[in-house]
Amino acid sequence: MPTNKRRFEVIILGCSGGPISGKTCSFLLKPADVETVDIIQSDEDNGCLLALDAGSGLSNILDILDSKDKCTSFQLSNASYLLDLYPASDSDNGNNGDAYRISDYLNLENMLLRIPFQSADSKSLNKSNYQIADLLLNKINGYLITHSHLDHVCSLVINSPGFTKKKEVYGLESTIEPIRKDLFNNSIWPDLVSMGIISLNYLEHNQPSRMISPRYEVTAFRLSHGKLCQDNRRFISSAFLITDLKYDYSMLFFGDVESDLCSGIDYNLFVWGKIAPLIRDDKFNTIFIECSTVDKPGPLYGHLTPSNLIYELLNLRKSIVCLDNTSVSNLSYDDPYFQHLKVQPLRGLNVIIIHVKETTDNVNPRTLILEEVEILNKTHHLQINFSIGLSGISLLL
C-alpha cells in the first residue's frame, strides 16, 4: 500500500487546462530534504530542481513569492485564483476564506500541503522577490517537456531572455523536434539552440536516463493525445517516471493523454505495467494526471474524463494484482474479484488531477470532476486518494 515518505516536493506553478492564460501546466520538482534557500545559495549545480512542463514560469514564481509574504499557513491566496473564477459554493457562503476552499480539493491523508518556497525569505536573503524568482529560474537544472503544445512550453520561450546559462530541455523526439523547428526557428523566436542558450535533448521511450540530474533517474513513456485532423496521425505526448536515486522512490507525471479506450492502443497499459511493481513494493505513491472535463459526449480532443480516468486506474489495479496472481490475468479489469479484495493495492495512492479546463458555468469544473471520480472510486472500491491540483501550492509526497 502506498505511504507518504516525503521524498518529493512538487510546487505547482500552473495546472489549468486553459483557456485562461498564465496558469497553464508547469511544476517544479525538488527533493523534500533540500530547502529552497539551499538551492538558491548553492554554488554547485546539484541537479536538485527540475521543471515539469513550462506552461507557466517566472511570473508565477514571483506571484507565489509575493503572496507568501502576505499569507499564513493554508491561506494561500495565489492558490485560490482558479477557485475565485467561480461563485462561492453553498457550503462556503463566501465567509470561510481560502483555507476552507483549498482544502476541499485536497486529500491530505497521504501527503502534506506546504507554502511554496517557504525558506526563501527576501529579508534574510537581502533580495527582492523578483531577484529571488530570477535566481530560482536559473537554478532549474532541466526542463522535462511532455509535448510541444503551447500551453506546456510557452514560458520556456518567454522566459528565455532571463536565462543566464544554457538550459537543458528533455523530451521524446516527437516533442523536441517541433520545439526546434517551429519555435526556436528565427521566425517565431530567435534560434536559441544554435546560439547555445538552449540545448534540446532526446529521451528514448522506456529507456531510463540519468543524464538530467545526479539525483533523479527519468524514464519517458509515449502516450496518445488524440489524432491530427489532417492526416489521422496520432499526436504523441509523454509521461515521466521520476525516481529519486537517494531513496529509490518514484512518482509519475503525465502530459495530456487520452484513454486506451479511445486510442485503441495500449500505451497507458504499458505504463501501468511499469509502475505496478513499484506500488506493490511501496516505492511509489503519487500520480499527476489530467482530467480535463466532466463526463460528456465526444469529441474529447485527446483528453481524459472521470470515467476514462477510472478505467485506466482499474487497469492499474489489475496490473498490480496480476504480479503475484497470474491466474486472474484473464479477468476483465472491472471483474468483481478485484473489487472484493480484502487489501486494495491502490489504497492511499495519491492521484492528483491536473489540466482542468475552465468553463463559463456557475459551478467550478474541479468540483464536478472531483465529485464524479469520487463516486466511481467508491463504486469500484479503489480507495484512491484523489486531489485536484491548484496553482500556487506545494505538496510533500
ABEGO torsion letter per residue (X at the ends): XBBBAGABBBBBABABAOABBGABBBBBBBBAABBAAAAAABABBAGABBBBEAABBAAAAAAAAAAAAABBBGBBAAAAAAAAABBBBAAAGGAAEAAAAAAAABBAAABBBBBBGAABBAAAAGBBAAAAAAAAAAABABBBBABABAAAAAAAAAAAAABABBBBBBEBAAAAAAAAAAABAGAABBBAAAAGABBBBBBBBGBBBAAABAABBBBBBBBBAEBBAAAGBBBBBBBBBBBBAAAGBBBBBBBBBBBAAAAGBAAAAAAAAAAAAAAAAGABABBBBBBABBBBBOBAGGBBBAAAAAAAAAAAAAAAAAAABAAAAABBAABAAAAABABBAABGBBBBBBGBBBBABABBAAAAAAAAAAAAAAAAGAGBBBBBBBBGBBBBX
